[in-house]
Amino acid sequence: MRHSLRLLGRRLGLPIAGVLMVGLLAACAPRVVPPGEAVAIPRIAMDGTVVMDDGARLPLKIWQPKDHDGGPVAAGVVALHGFSDYGNAFRDLAPRLAAAGIAVYAIDQRGFGEAPGRGLWHGAERMAADAENLVRLVKRTLPATPVYLLGESMGGAVAMLTVSLPGTAADGAVLSAPAVWGREWMPVLQVWGLELLAHIMPWLPLEPRGLKIRPSDNIAMLRALGRDPLFLRTSRADAVYGLVNLMDAAQAVAPTLTKPILVLYGSKDELVPKPPTCAMLASLPDAPRRWRVVVYSNGYHMLFRDLDGARVIADIAAWVRDPAGALPSGDEQTPGGGGLDRYCAETGYTKVHG
């Protein structure tokens, strides 16, 4: 297709080739699995799934506090994994939260793991609706108990959309390296290249082979992921396109987030650059300021699975139990001329109005 378009450009002239390109873009479209009709009452089933309003069954893993025998639980957490991953991403974090009295509910989001439509993109609105459904179910299971979203990367972007929903049942969110790398911060060629692929060859499998990106310093964990048959090693072009749309949407809702928010970011994150992260932080509302930021100097993208992940998990547990309390790592950054502004100064996005 690429060589054909170049040939058209030579023979017919670039203006005509451009017109044909526009026609191709209009004729094709990235595939998004359409939302189903509401045919079911959402419920946590006995077969290890959660049933959504359209009848879809999403795999669900639950970690209850070890000493929980029907007594009070400190909080509930709905955990949302990143792109290519699935609910198993929380297998090390969840038991530690459970030991702190926090119940964890982790799903395989649509298109990932063993959820329906593996490899296909189901749309940001549908993913946020699934998260909201599960939050409400956990609220019913744990009455009078706060329930927070915990999203990693793509899951962080979904959590942002969910907690921005009018009337959301979520009490707040923990955003671990949230995917907010929208088009505004991407190279133009990358944006247009993805636009073309998603519209002309939406089925094309994209593989990150050859990219010198280090998502974590935990090599054993990364190798295990590489052997995991449920981890997606390639992604359709239109699924990556959908992810970018989600990241744009997450940036857009940041100014509306009035619930308590904890943002976690690693100084060595090579997947979500600092500029879009700092732009998102600068756009968070200050009236009142109910968000907090922790930057880990030795943290990578997969923060709570890094070699120093225990430090991150301790902060998450402390915040979920008390969003206003001290965080044990001591790595919290303050806005308004404090550590956060110094950290983000080179990007031009600072919280100058603190």
Helices and strands as residue ranges (DSSP letters): H 2-12, H 14-27, E 43-44, E 49-51, E 57-63, E 75-80, G 87-90, H 93-99, E 102-107, H 124-141, E 147-152, H 154-163, E 173-176, G 183-185, H 188-200, E 205-206, H 219-227, E 235-236, H 237-253, G 254-256, E 261-266, H 274-283, E 291-296, G 303-305, H 309-321, E 332-333, H 339-344, G 345-347
